Amino acid sequence: MASTINKPTHIRYFLRCLKTHLPTAYTSNDSQRMTLAFFVLCGLDLLGSVDSNITGSERVAYIDWIYRCQHPDGGFRGFTGADMGTETTEENQHWDPSNIAATYFALASLAILGDDMGRVKRKKCLSWLKRLQLSDGTFGEALGSEGEAHSGRDMRFCYCAAAIRWILAGGTGEEDEDIDVDGLVRFIKASQTYEGGFANGPFHEAHAGWTYCALGALSLLGKLQSSPNPSRPTQVWPSEDSVKQMLRWLVCLQTPVLQEEDSLNSHATEVMAGVELDNGAQQTKPVEATQVVSPEDPLIDGVGAEPLYDELRWAGLTGRCNKAADTCYTFWTGGSLAMLNSIHLLDQEALRRYLLEKTQHRIGGFGKLAGDVPGRGVNASSIVPSLSRLDIMHSCLGLAGLAGMGEPDLEPYDPSLCLSIKAKQRLERLPWRHGHQLS
């Protein structure tokens, strides 16, 4: 029987996360509420259920909460708990900064909710964004007490900066408040490794998450070869071979290794055969190559038994070589290939089976690894440094990975923004993208 996405169950899962209390494990991420809100709203958006499951009064309340997180000097906070209101002084104001990730997530969430962004302090936000840029072209996360950028040289912040600029300045920037685009592009180019992927910075290891952020930033800046802005083509890589090298590296990140303890032994004395555990997870078992197999063996002629390499039916994606498949990399790795118009290079059927048969959960949502219950451990790495192995994130990005492969029950989406096409079109209709100058 063909694998299917359990859409009603996923909708109920995200609505529980949106309208009721989150599990205790999320407590330490209270200051990242804007990030959590985005992943929940994005999941509902990809499921096409925002309009039908969020009432008008709820929509207004969610939008008002996002604006309560807007900082008076530009940008957005991660939550309202840092806003000291009338108690703010020169001595304590540095405890209430806006940050670059929360700002992107806030703007994207407003787009999902259909807000016209009339209350966004656009010019202040663009001015704040410019002050976050460092001399090497990268961006800090927030401004310190002396107005200096903190926590720079991070590809994730580079992506957020490019996305904020695209949303608030139409992708072209404003002459008096634009960032140093050339400096940002130079840093991104310098971060490409010999493997073809991108690292967090020069001389670091390539990683699919950093690669997605690098390609997403270049796309939103109009500097990617496959950019949808043909009027401003810019050759980022020196040769076609370099692009092919990147594609080869990305495709090689598809793996049948579904558990962290699994390994694929490349010695000539062993071949791998899949065995299924009691919980349905896949584990590899070495079989000696000297073992005699009869030509009449059903493993050979395919009659009455599963194929020898049965585990190849499920092939997920990972972020680095020699790692187990992880749900979120169906977006980070798959999204990178989608931006390069090369998602077809993957074994999409094996990837789809991995998501729907191994990490999709009966209560809704997706686990990080095969067999995981959504919510198992709220620790690992994402676009926000303090979040990882967070099931809301994995559930959202699992859906995004399926949407990128054209899953018919999901909304078409834009890989560079991780938004549905419908939400992106709302952003493209904003007045400042059509010559209307607003504050």
N, C-alpha and C positions, 0 to 999 in steps of 0.2 A: 504494500500500500504506500502511495506517495506521501512524503512528509508534508505536513500542513502547519501553518502558523495559527496558533490559537488566539485569534484577535480579540474576542470578547474577554478572555481571561487576562490578557495583557492590559486591556483598557481598565478593567477593574483593579489590577495591580497598581497602575499609575494613579488612578483616582484615589485609592487608599493612601498612597504616598502624599498626594496633594491635599486631601481634605481631612485626614486624621493625623494622629501623632505618629512620628517615625519611631522605629525601634531604638532602644537605649544605646545601641552601638553608635548611633549617629551623634550622640551628645557632644563629643569632642570636635565635631565639625559645625557647631552652632554658628561660628563666625563666617562659615562658608554657605550660608543659607541661599545666597543669590545663585551660587553654582548648583546647589541641589534643585532649586526652583527651575533653573534652565533645563536640566536633564529630564525632570518630570514633564515640563511643558513640551519639550522637544519630542519626548516619547509619544505623548498624546497627539502632537501635531503630525508626526509620521503615521500614526494610526488613523488620522483623519477624524478625530473625535473631540477636538477642542470646542467647536461650535455646538455640538449636540450634547455635550456633557458638562459644560460650564455655563451657568446662568449669567444673565446680564449683570446682576448685582455682584456675583462672585468675580466676574471679569473686572468690574470697576474696582473692587476691593484689591485684587491682585495688582492691578496697574498702579493704584494709589500707594500700595506698599513699596513697589519698586521705586516710585518717585520719592518716597520717604528716605530711601537709601541714597538719593542723589546728594552729592557734596556741594556746598555753596561755592566752592572754588573750582568746580569741574570734576567730572568723573563720578563714579558710584562706589559706595561702600559695599562690603560683603554682607552686612546685616545692619539692622537699626540699633543694635546694642552699643555701638561705639559712639552714637550721636548724643552728645552731652547737652545739646540745645542751648538754653540760656546760661548754663553753667560753663560754657566754653570760655577759656581764657588763653592768653598767649602762652602760658606755661603748660597747659594740658592739650592744646589743639593738635599736637603731633600724635596723640593717641587716637585720633579720629581721622585717619587718612582715607581717601578713595584709593582703590587699587585697580590695576589695568585689567586683570582677569574678570573681576566683578563688573567692570564697566562694559566689557564686551558681552558678558552673559546678560546684563540688564537690558542692553539695547536689543539683543537677539530675542529676549523674552517679550519685550514690548512689541516687537514685530509679530511674534506668534499670536499675541493677544489682540492684534489689530489696532494698536494705539497709533495715533497720528504723530506722536513724538513732539507735539507742540509745547510740552513743558520741559523738554530736554534743553539744558544750558549748553547749546551746541558750540558756540564760540569759546566759552570758558573751557569746555572739555577739550577742544582742539588745542587751545593754548596750553592746558595742563599736559596733554599728550606730548607736545613738543618739548616741554621741560623734562619729561621722563627720558628722553633720548640721551645716550652717552656718546662720548667722542668716537668710540669704535663702531657706531651705528646701531648698537643694540639698545634695549629699553630696560629701565628699572621697573619694579613692581609698584612702588609708591614713592611719594616725596617725603623726605625727612624734615626735621624741625628747622633746618637751615635752607630748605628748598632743594636739597640735593636728592638725586635719584638713588633709591636703594635696590639691592638685589638684581643687578643687571646681568648681562651676558647669558641670557636664557632664551632659547629658540621659541619657547612657548609665549613669552612676552612679546617677542618680535611678531609672532602671528597675531596676537591680540591687538597690537598696535596697528597692523595693516588692516585688520577687520574693522576696528573703530574708525580709522581714516576712511575706509570705503563706505561705511554707513553714513558718517557725518559730513564728509566732504565730497561725496560722489565718486570717490576713487581717483580724483585728480588733484585734490588738495587745494588750499587757498593760499595765495601768494604770500600773505603776511604771517600765516600760522602753520605752514606746511612743515612736515618733518623732513629730515635729510634722507630722501628716498635712495639716492645713490649710495650713501654710506650704509644703509640697511642692506641693500642688495650686495654690496661688497662683502659684508660680514657673512651673509648667507652663502655666497659663492665660496668663500674661504672655508666654510664648514663642510663642504662635500669631501667625502673620503675616497680612498683608492678603490673601495668596493662599489662606489656609485651612489650610495645613500648619503644622508646628511646626519651630522652629529650635532650635539648641543653647542658646539663651537669648534674652532680649528684644532686639529690634532687630537680629537676625541673619537670615540667609537660610533659608527653609524647605528642608527636606531630608527625603527619605523615611525615612532611617535614624533621624533625630531624631523624626520623626513616629511611627514604630513604637514607639520607646522611650517617648514621651509617652503614647500611647494604651495601651500595655502597662502602664505604671505606673498610669494612671487605672483601668484595668480591674481590676488586682490590688488596688487600694485600694478597689474598690467604688464608684468615682466616675464611671464611664463610662455614658452613656445606655443602651448595649446590654449593660451589665454583667450577668453571670449571677446577681447577688445582688439580686433585686428588692425585698428587705426594706429596703434602704438606698439608694433612688434619690437621686441628686444631679444636678441639671441643671448640667453643666459649662459649656456654651455659652449665651450669652444668647438665642439665637434659632435656630430651625430653619434659617434661611437660612445661618447660619454653618456648620452641619454640611453643608449642600448645597454650600457653597463648598469645603469640605475634600474632599468626594467628587469634585467636578469637577476639582480640582487633582490628586488622586491618579490619577484615570482618565486625565488628560491626560499622565501620565508613561509611558503605553504608547506605544512607538515602533517603527517599522520600521528605524530607523538601527541597524545591527548592528556597524559598525566605527567606531573612534574618528576616522578621517579622513573618514568620510562626512559629508555635510551635505544638508539639505533646503532647496533654494532656493525662496523664496516669491515671486520676481519673476514678473510676469505673462508675461514672455517665455520662461519655461522650465516644462517639466513634467518629472516624474521617471519614468525607466524602469529596471527592475532588470536588471542583467547579472550573471552568475555568474562568479566568478574560478576559476582552475584549482584552487585549494584548496577550493572549495565555498563560500567566504565570499561574502556579498552586498555589493555596492558600488553606489552610485547613479551614474547617468550622465545628464547634462542633455540634453534633446532640445528643439531650438528649436520654439516654438509655431507658427512660420510653415511648418514642414514639412508638405507636402501628404500627406494620408492618404486613400486611396481607400476608398469605402464597402465595396468587395469585399475589402479587406485582411483577412487572417485575424486580425490583432490586433483588428479591430473585431467581426467576427462570431463570434470564439471558436473557429473551426475551424482546426486544424492548427498552432496556435502558443499560447504562454503568454499570459496576459492582460497588458495594458500595465502594470498595477500589480501585477506578480507578487510584488514584495518584500513586499506586504502580507500574504502567506501567513504570514510570520514577523514577529511583533511582540513584542519583549521589554519589559522594564520598566527604568526608570532612576530615579535618585534626585533629579535636578534637571532642569530644562528644558534643552534643547539639548545633552544628553549621549547617548552611545551606550548601547544596552541592555547590561545587566550581569546575569549569572546571579543574584547574591545579592539583587538587588532584586525578584526574584520572591517573595522572602520579606519583605523590609522593606516594600515597597509593597503586595504582595498580602496580607501578614499584617495590615497596617493596615486594608485594606478588609475583610478577614475579620472583624476585631474589630468593625467597624461593620456587619456582616451585609450587605456589599455587594460581595462578590467577583464576583457575577454581572454587575456592570457592565463588567467587562473582556471583551475578546475572548479567551476562555479557550482556544479551539482554536488561534488564532494564537500565543498564549503557550506552549501545550504543544508546538507544532511547533518554536518557537524553542529550547526547552530540549532536546527529544529529537533534533532534526535538526541543530542548530547548535552546542550547547555540550556535550551528552553525548559522552563520549569512548569510543573502542573499548576502551581499557584499563581502563575504569571511572572513575567520578568525572565531574565537570563542570569545564570551564574557565571562567574569568572572562568572556571575550568569545567571540564566535563564532569557531570554529577554533582556540582556545587549547588547548594540551596542559595537563592538570592539573599544576600545579607551576610553570608559567611565571611566574617572578617571585614573590617572597614579600614584596611590599610593596604596601599600600593600606589603606583605612580600614575598620574593623569595629567591633564593640562594644568591643573592646580597642584602645586607640589605636595600639599598636605593630604590630598585625596588619593586613594588607590585601593583596589579590590573593593570598590564601593558598588553595591549591586544596582543602585539607581543609575550610575554611570554605565555599567556593563549592560544593563537592560536597554538603556537608550541607544548605546552604540551598537549593540547587537541588531536592533531594528534598523539603524542607519546602514549597517553593512548589508542587510537584506535589501533595503531600499535601493542601495547602490547597484545591486544585481537585478533590479527591475521586478522585485516581488510584487505580484499583482494586487495583493490586499493592502499594500502600503502606498503612501503618497510619494510621488516623484520628488527627489531631493537634490539639492546642490551640494556637492562634496566639499567645496572650498569654504562654505559657511556652516555646514551641518544644520541646514534648515530646509524645510520643504520648499519646493518651487513657489508655492502660494505665498509663503512668508517672505521669500526673497523678492517676489514681485511687489509686495507691499513696500519694501525698502526702496525699490527702484522708482516707486511713484512719489517718494517724499519730495516736497516742494523745492528744497535746495539742490536737488539733482536736475532741476529744470529752470535754473537761473533765478530762483526767488531767494533772496538773501534774508535769512531769519536769524534771530539771536539764538 
